[in-house]
Amino acid sequence: MVFLPGLLAPPAGFRSLREGLEGLRCLELTPRATPSEQLEAWRAEVPPGAHVVAFAEASWAGTQVAAHGQARSLTLLSPILRVDAALRARLGALEEARRRGLEAFVTAAKPWLFGPVLLEHGQEAIAAWAEGLREGDLERWLRALSELPDGRKALRLLRCPVLVVIGAEDVFTPSRYAQEAVEWVPDQRAMRVSLEATGHLAPWENPAEALAVLSAFLHDAEGFLQGPPSWHDGLDELPVL
C-alpha cells in the first residue's frame, strides 16, 4: 500500500489510515510542492502491483503512476485531475490571500477546505494543519496547480479497481470532479463514495469512516464495486481529528 500525499495534507499525513490497515505493508511517500515534481519523484518509488492511495492534486501523478505500473487498486481522495474555470477562480482567490501572508491564506482557505463539523468544533486541529504550511511551497503549488494539464486521459489506461472518496461538503473540489473521474475509468471499474459532513480534507475530518471504506474496498474490490457494505453501522457520531 503506497500513500501519495498532496501538499495540503495535515502534518500527520496518512498515519491514521496506515495504522488501521492490518496485514498490509504501508509506505507513505514524501510530499512534493507541485504535481510535476510528484510525478518525477514517485515514478521510481511506487512498486509495480501496489495499492495506490492519492490525495487531491497527488491524484494527477498517482493516476499516471498507477496506470503505467499496473497497480492492484487505486484510491483517489478528493481528486484534482484537471483545473476548470471554477477551480482556477478559487485558486486565484487563494493566491491573492497568500500574497497578504500565511495567516490571510489560512483564513481564506478554511471555508473552502473544511466541512461544518471541523469548522465548528475543530479549531485546534485546523491550527495544527496550518502549522504545517510553508509560504514558499504554497506559492509554487498555487502557480503549478493553476497550470495543471488535463490528467483525465490517464484514467482510460487503468485496468485496476478504482475508489473515489470525497467529502459531501467539499466546496473546493465538489462532487462533479469525483464523478467525472469515475466516468473516465473504463469498464465500470470505479465507484464514488461520499463521507458525510466533511470537506476537502475528508479522510482527516472523518478518519474512522474513511478507514472503514478503504478497508472494505481493499478486502474485496470487485464485490465493493457491485455495492459497498453498510460501514455506517456503529458510527453514531462523526469523529474528528
Secondary structure as a PSIPRED ss2 file (coil, helix, strand):
# PSIPRED VFORMAT (PSIPRED V4.0)

   1 M C   1.000  0.000  0.000
   2 V E   0.000  0.000  1.000
   3 F E   0.000  0.000  1.000
   4 L E   0.000  0.000  1.000
   5 P C   1.000  0.000  0.000
   6 G C   1.000  0.000  0.000
   7 L C   1.000  0.000  0.000
   8 L C   1.000  0.000  0.000
   9 A C   1.000  0.000  0.000
  10 P C   1.000  0.000  0.000
  11 P C   1.000  0.000  0.000
  12 A C   1.000  0.000  0.000
  13 G C   1.000  0.000  0.000
  14 F C   1.000  0.000  0.000
  15 R H   0.000  1.000  0.000
  16 S H   0.000  1.000  0.000
  17 L H   0.000  1.000  0.000
  18 R H   0.000  1.000  0.000
  19 E H   0.000  1.000  0.000
  20 G H   0.000  1.000  0.000
  21 L C   1.000  0.000  0.000
  22 E C   1.000  0.000  0.000
  23 G C   1.000  0.000  0.000
  24 L C   1.000  0.000  0.000
  25 R C   1.000  0.000  0.000
  26 C C   1.000  0.000  0.000
  27 L E   0.000  0.000  1.000
  28 E E   0.000  0.000  1.000
  29 L C   1.000  0.000  0.000
  30 T C   1.000  0.000  0.000
  31 P C   1.000  0.000  0.000
  32 R C   1.000  0.000  0.000
  33 A C   1.000  0.000  0.000
  34 T C   1.000  0.000  0.000
  35 P H   0.000  1.000  0.000
  36 S H   0.000  1.000  0.000
  37 E H   0.000  1.000  0.000
  38 Q H   0.000  1.000  0.000
  39 L H   0.000  1.000  0.000
  40 E H   0.000  1.000  0.000
  41 A H   0.000  1.000  0.000
  42 W H   0.000  1.000  0.000
  43 R C   1.000  0.000  0.000
  44 A C   1.000  0.000  0.000
  45 E C   1.000  0.000  0.000
  46 V C   1.000  0.000  0.000
  47 P C   1.000  0.000  0.000
  48 P C   1.000  0.000  0.000
  49 G C   1.000  0.000  0.000
  50 A C   1.000  0.000  0.000
  51 H E   0.000  0.000  1.000
  52 V E   0.000  0.000  1.000
  53 V E   0.000  0.000  1.000
  54 A E   0.000  0.000  1.000
  55 F E   0.000  0.000  1.000
  56 A C   1.000  0.000  0.000
  57 E C   1.000  0.000  0.000
  58 A H   0.000  1.000  0.000
  59 S H   0.000  1.000  0.000
  60 W H   0.000  1.000  0.000
  61 A H   0.000  1.000  0.000
  62 G H   0.000  1.000  0.000
  63 T H   0.000  1.000  0.000
  64 Q H   0.000  1.000  0.000
  65 V H   0.000  1.000  0.000
  66 A H   0.000  1.000  0.000
  67 A H   0.000  1.000  0.000
  68 H H   0.000  1.000  0.000
  69 G C   1.000  0.000  0.000
  70 Q C   1.000  0.000  0.000
  71 A C   1.000  0.000  0.000
  72 R C   1.000  0.000  0.000
  73 S E   0.000  0.000  1.000
  74 L E   0.000  0.000  1.000
  75 T E   0.000  0.000  1.000
  76 L E   0.000  0.000  1.000
  77 L E   0.000  0.000  1.000
  78 S C   1.000  0.000  0.000
  79 P C   1.000  0.000  0.000
  80 I C   1.000  0.000  0.000
  81 L C   1.000  0.000  0.000
  82 R C   1.000  0.000  0.000
  83 V C   1.000  0.000  0.000
  84 D C   1.000  0.000  0.000
  85 A H   0.000  1.000  0.000
  86 A H   0.000  1.000  0.000
  87 L H   0.000  1.000  0.000
  88 R H   0.000  1.000  0.000
  89 A H   0.000  1.000  0.000
  90 R H   0.000  1.000  0.000
  91 L H   0.000  1.000  0.000
  92 G H   0.000  1.000  0.000
  93 A H   0.000  1.000  0.000
  94 L H   0.000  1.000  0.000
  95 E H   0.000  1.000  0.000
  96 E H   0.000  1.000  0.000
  97 A H   0.000  1.000  0.000
  98 R H   0.000  1.000  0.000
  99 R C   1.000  0.000  0.000
 100 R C   1.000  0.000  0.000
 101 G C   1.000  0.000  0.000
 102 L H   0.000  1.000  0.000
 103 E H   0.000  1.000  0.000
 104 A H   0.000  1.000  0.000
 105 F H   0.000  1.000  0.000
 106 V H   0.000  1.000  0.000
 107 T H   0.000  1.000  0.000
 108 A H   0.000  1.000  0.000
 109 A H   0.000  1.000  0.000
 110 K H   0.000  1.000  0.000
 111 P H   0.000  1.000  0.000
 112 W H   0.000  1.000  0.000
 113 L H   0.000  1.000  0.000
 114 F C   1.000  0.000  0.000
 115 G C   1.000  0.000  0.000
 116 P H   0.000  1.000  0.000
 117 V H   0.000  1.000  0.000
 118 L H   0.000  1.000  0.000
 119 L H   0.000  1.000  0.000
 120 E H   0.000  1.000  0.000
 121 H H   0.000  1.000  0.000
 122 G C   1.000  0.000  0.000
 123 Q H   0.000  1.000  0.000
 124 E H   0.000  1.000  0.000
 125 A H   0.000  1.000  0.000
 126 I H   0.000  1.000  0.000
 127 A H   0.000  1.000  0.000
 128 A H   0.000  1.000  0.000
 129 W H   0.000  1.000  0.000
 130 A H   0.000  1.000  0.000
 131 E H   0.000  1.000  0.000
 132 G C   1.000  0.000  0.000
 133 L C   1.000  0.000  0.000
 134 R C   1.000  0.000  0.000
 135 E H   0.000  1.000  0.000
 136 G H   0.000  1.000  0.000
 137 D H   0.000  1.000  0.000
 138 L H   0.000  1.000  0.000
 139 E H   0.000  1.000  0.000
 140 R H   0.000  1.000  0.000
 141 W H   0.000  1.000  0.000
 142 L H   0.000  1.000  0.000
 143 R H   0.000  1.000  0.000
 144 A H   0.000  1.000  0.000
 145 L H   0.000  1.000  0.000
 146 S H   0.000  1.000  0.000
 147 E C   1.000  0.000  0.000
 148 L C   1.000  0.000  0.000
 149 P C   1.000  0.000  0.000
 150 D C   1.000  0.000  0.000
 151 G C   1.000  0.000  0.000
 152 R H   0.000  1.000  0.000
 153 K H   0.000  1.000  0.000
 154 A H   0.000  1.000  0.000
 155 L H   0.000  1.000  0.000
 156 R H   0.000  1.000  0.000
 157 L H   0.000  1.000  0.000
 158 L C   1.000  0.000  0.000
 159 R C   1.000  0.000  0.000
 160 C C   1.000  0.000  0.000
 161 P C   1.000  0.000  0.000
 162 V E   0.000  0.000  1.000
 163 L E   0.000  0.000  1.000
 164 V E   0.000  0.000  1.000
 165 V E   0.000  0.000  1.000
 166 I E   0.000  0.000  1.000
 167 G E   0.000  0.000  1.000
 168 A C   1.000  0.000  0.000
 169 E C   1.000  0.000  0.000
 170 D C   1.000  0.000  0.000
 171 V C   1.000  0.000  0.000
 172 F C   1.000  0.000  0.000
 173 T C   1.000  0.000  0.000
 174 P C   1.000  0.000  0.000
 175 S H   0.000  1.000  0.000
 176 R H   0.000  1.000  0.000
 177 Y H   0.000  1.000  0.000
 178 A H   0.000  1.000  0.000
 179 Q H   0.000  1.000  0.000
 180 E H   0.000  1.000  0.000
 181 A H   0.000  1.000  0.000
 182 V H   0.000  1.000  0.000
 183 E H   0.000  1.000  0.000
 184 W H   0.000  1.000  0.000
 185 V C   1.000  0.000  0.000
 186 P H   0.000  1.000  0.000
 187 D H   0.000  1.000  0.000
 188 Q H   0.000  1.000  0.000
 189 R C   1.000  0.000  0.000
 190 A E   0.000  0.000  1.000
 191 M E   0.000  0.000  1.000
 192 R E   0.000  0.000  1.000
 193 V E   0.000  0.000  1.000
 194 S E   0.000  0.000  1.000
 195 L E   0.000  0.000  1.000
 196 E C   1.000  0.000  0.000
 197 A C   1.000  0.000  0.000
 198 T C   1.000  0.000  0.000
 199 G C   1.000  0.000  0.000
 200 H C   1.000  0.000  0.000
 201 L C   1.000  0.000  0.000
 202 A H   0.000  1.000  0.000
 203 P H   0.000  1.000  0.000
 204 W H   0.000  1.000  0.000
 205 E H   0.000  1.000  0.000
 206 N C   1.000  0.000  0.000
 207 P H   0.000  1.000  0.000
 208 A H   0.000  1.000  0.000
 209 E H   0.000  1.000  0.000
 210 A H   0.000  1.000  0.000
 211 L H   0.000  1.000  0.000
 212 A H   0.000  1.000  0.000
 213 V H   0.000  1.000  0.000
 214 L H   0.000  1.000  0.000
 215 S H   0.000  1.000  0.000
 216 A H   0.000  1.000  0.000
 217 F H   0.000  1.000  0.000
 218 L H   0.000  1.000  0.000
 219 H H   0.000  1.000  0.000
 220 D C   1.000  0.000  0.000
 221 A H   0.000  1.000  0.000
 222 E H   0.000  1.000  0.000
 223 G H   0.000  1.000  0.000
 224 F H   0.000  1.000  0.000
 225 L H   0.000  1.000  0.000
 226 Q C   1.000  0.000  0.000
 227 G C   1.000  0.000  0.000
 228 P C   1.000  0.000  0.000
 229 P C   1.000  0.000  0.000
 230 S C   1.000  0.000  0.000
 231 W C   1.000  0.000  0.000
 232 H C   1.000  0.000  0.000
 233 D C   1.000  0.000  0.000
 234 G C   1.000  0.000  0.000
 235 L C   1.000  0.000  0.000
 236 D C   1.000  0.000  0.000
 237 E C   1.000  0.000  0.000
 238 L C   1.000  0.000  0.000
 239 P C   1.000  0.000  0.000
 240 V C   1.000  0.000  0.000
 241 L C   1.000  0.000  0.000
